[in-house]
Amino acid sequence: MKILEANGANIPALGFGTWTLAGEPCSELVSKALAAGYRHIDTAAMYDNEQAVGLGLKGADVPREQMFLTSKVWPTEIAEGDLQRSVEASLKRLDTPYLDLVLIHWPSTSVPMAQSIKALNDVKAKGLARNIGVSNFTNAMIDEAVALSEHPLACNQVENHPYLDQHKMRDTCARHGLSLIAYCPLCRGGDLFFEPSVIAAAENHTKTPAQIVLRWHMEFGDAGAIPKTATPSRLKENLDIFDFQLTREECAEISGLVGRNHRICDFEFSPKWD
Ligand SMILES: NC(=O)c1ccc[n+]([C@@H]2O[C@H](COP(=O)([O-])OP(=O)(O)OC[C@H]3O[C@@H](n4cnc5c(N)ncnc54)[C@H](OP(=O)(O)O)[C@@H]3O)[C@@H](O)[C@H]2O)c1
C-alpha cells in the first residue's frame, strides 16, 4: 500500500468511502474492507452512518491503531464550540477515542475561516483528532487555511477523476505539503469505464477499467483516493492496484480526458471553484 506522508500524517493512499452505505450492510462492508486489507476508512457526520461504520470497525480483526479513520464536520457545525461538539458526537457514534483525521466537510460562507480553523486545531490539541484537514476548499482557501492553522493541515479532500482538471489543486497541495485525496475517484463509474484509453490500458495490464482509473490516481505523488462500493467482490478489485504501473503514455492519455470538464458535486453552497 502506498502511504502518503502529509505534514506528519501517514495516510494509506487507497481508502474505502462509505457515503450512501447504511445499517448492517455498511457494517459488513467496513469489516470486509478491513479484512481485504483496507486500512483507511472515510465517513462523515453528514453520512448518518457513523454508528454502522463503528460496528464494522469492531467486527474486524484489525487493531484500532492500524486503522486510519476519517470523519468530517458539516459546515453548519464549524463555529467555535459547535465543531468540537460535532467531533465528540462522531467519536461517540463511532465508539472510538480518537479520529485519525478530522476534516471540515465544506467551507462556510457564514463562519469566518479563522474561527473554524482555530476550532479544528483545538480538536487536535485535545487529542480527539490525530490529524486535521479540509475538504472542498478552493486553492485560495487552502492558502488562507494553511496560513491560519497552528498545526499543519494534512489534506484537501476534493472531487478528482480523469474528467476534472485538478492540476492547479495538485500544485497548491504540493506547495503546502498536503495530500490531495480524491472523492468520486471513479466518477461514479459509467462513461469513464468505456473510454478507449482506459479500455486499452485495462487490456494491456489485464486489469479492469476501475483498477486502471484507481491506478491513474496512484501515479500522482501525493494523491490518494477513496472509492466506494456496495459490492463485496469489488472491495478486493479496487485494492488490487499495487502490482503494476501505468506507462507514461497511458497516464497522459487518461489525463487527456480532462477536456470533458465534468464536476459531479457542485451545489448552491459550493464555493466558486478556482
Ligand atoms: N468530501 C466530500 O464532499 C465527498 C463527496 C462525495 C464523496 N465523498 C467520499 O468519497 C467516496 C467515494 O465517492 P463516490 O461514492 O461518490 O464515488 P465513486 O467512488 O467514484 O463511485 C462509486 C460508484 O462506483 C461503483 N464502483 C465502485 N467500484 C467499482 C468497480 N470496481 N467496478 C465498477 N463499478 C464500481 C460503485 O458501484 P457499487 O457500489 O454498486 O459497487 C458506485 O456506484 C464516498 O463514498 C465518500 O466517502 C466525499
The ligand as a MOL file (V3000), in Angstrom:
LIG
                    3D

  0  0  0     0  0            999 V3000
M  V30 BEGIN CTAB
M  V30 COUNTS 48 52 0 0 0
M  V30 BEGIN ATOM
M  V30 1 N -15.8560 15.2600 0.8670 0
M  V30 2 C -16.9280 15.2400 0.1070 0
M  V30 3 O -17.6350 16.2370 -0.0710 0
M  V30 4 C -17.3120 13.9490 -0.5780 0
M  V30 5 C -18.2550 13.9720 -1.6220 0
M  V30 6 C -18.5740 12.7650 -2.2470 0
M  V30 7 C -17.9680 11.5950 -1.8260 0
M  V30 8 N -17.0600 11.5960 -0.7910 0 CHG=1
M  V30 9 C -16.4030 10.3580 -0.3240 0
M  V30 10 O -15.8140 9.7160 -1.4570 0
M  V30 11 C -16.3050 8.3860 -1.5500 0
M  V30 12 C -16.3120 7.9250 -2.9980 0
M  V30 13 O -17.0900 8.7680 -3.8150 0
M  V30 14 P -18.4350 8.3020 -4.5100 0
M  V30 15 O -19.0220 7.1700 -3.7610 0
M  V30 16 O -19.2840 9.4990 -4.6540 0 CHG=-1
M  V30 17 O -17.9790 7.8810 -5.9850 0
M  V30 18 P -17.0130 6.7430 -6.6170 0
M  V30 19 O -16.2450 6.0510 -5.5640 0
M  V30 20 O -16.2930 7.4210 -7.7380 0
M  V30 21 O -18.0260 5.7690 -7.3090 0
M  V30 22 C -18.8300 4.8590 -6.6300 0
M  V30 23 C -19.6180 4.1090 -7.7050 0
M  V30 24 O -18.6990 3.3180 -8.4870 0
M  V30 25 C -19.1180 1.9750 -8.4760 0
M  V30 26 N -17.9330 1.1140 -8.3940 0
M  V30 27 C -17.0550 1.0120 -7.3650 0
M  V30 28 N -16.0810 0.1300 -7.6520 0
M  V30 29 C -16.3540 -0.3540 -8.8960 0
M  V30 30 C -15.7340 -1.2970 -9.7260 0
M  V30 31 N -14.6170 -1.9260 -9.3480 0
M  V30 32 N -16.2960 -1.5620 -10.9440 0
M  V30 33 C -17.4250 -0.9280 -11.3420 0
M  V30 34 N -18.0590 -0.0120 -10.5860 0
M  V30 35 C -17.5340 0.2820 -9.3630 0
M  V30 36 C -19.9980 1.8040 -7.2600 0
M  V30 37 O -20.9630 0.8000 -7.5160 0
M  V30 38 P -21.4210 -0.2730 -6.3790 0
M  V30 39 O -21.4840 0.4500 -5.0820 0
M  V30 40 O -22.7570 -0.7150 -6.8980 0
M  V30 41 O -20.3810 -1.3590 -6.4030 0
M  V30 42 C -20.6540 3.1730 -7.1460 0
M  V30 43 O -21.7830 3.2580 -7.9840 0
M  V30 44 C -17.6770 8.4600 -0.8820 0
M  V30 45 O -18.1740 7.1950 -0.5120 0
M  V30 46 C -17.3590 9.3440 0.2980 0
M  V30 47 O -16.7070 8.6030 1.3160 0
M  V30 48 C -16.7190 12.7700 -0.1710 0
M  V30 END ATOM
M  V30 BEGIN BOND
M  V30 1 1 1 2
M  V30 2 2 2 3
M  V30 3 1 2 4
M  V30 4 1 4 5
M  V30 5 2 4 48
M  V30 6 2 5 6
M  V30 7 1 6 7
M  V30 8 2 7 8
M  V30 9 1 8 9
M  V30 10 1 8 48
M  V30 11 1 9 10
M  V30 12 1 9 46
M  V30 13 1 10 11
M  V30 14 1 11 12
M  V30 15 1 11 44
M  V30 16 1 12 13
M  V30 17 1 13 14
M  V30 18 2 14 15
M  V30 19 1 14 16
M  V30 20 1 14 17
M  V30 21 1 17 18
M  V30 22 2 18 19
M  V30 23 1 18 20
M  V30 24 1 18 21
M  V30 25 1 21 22
M  V30 26 1 22 23
M  V30 27 1 23 24
M  V30 28 1 23 42
M  V30 29 1 24 25
M  V30 30 1 25 26
M  V30 31 1 25 36
M  V30 32 1 26 27
M  V30 33 1 26 35
M  V30 34 2 27 28
M  V30 35 1 28 29
M  V30 36 1 29 30
M  V30 37 2 29 35
M  V30 38 1 30 31
M  V30 39 2 30 32
M  V30 40 1 32 33
M  V30 41 2 33 34
M  V30 42 1 34 35
M  V30 43 1 36 37
M  V30 44 1 36 42
M  V30 45 1 37 38
M  V30 46 2 38 39
M  V30 47 1 38 40
M  V30 48 1 38 41
M  V30 49 1 42 43
M  V30 50 1 44 45
M  V30 51 1 44 46
M  V30 52 1 46 47
M  V30 END BOND
M  V30 END CTAB
M  END
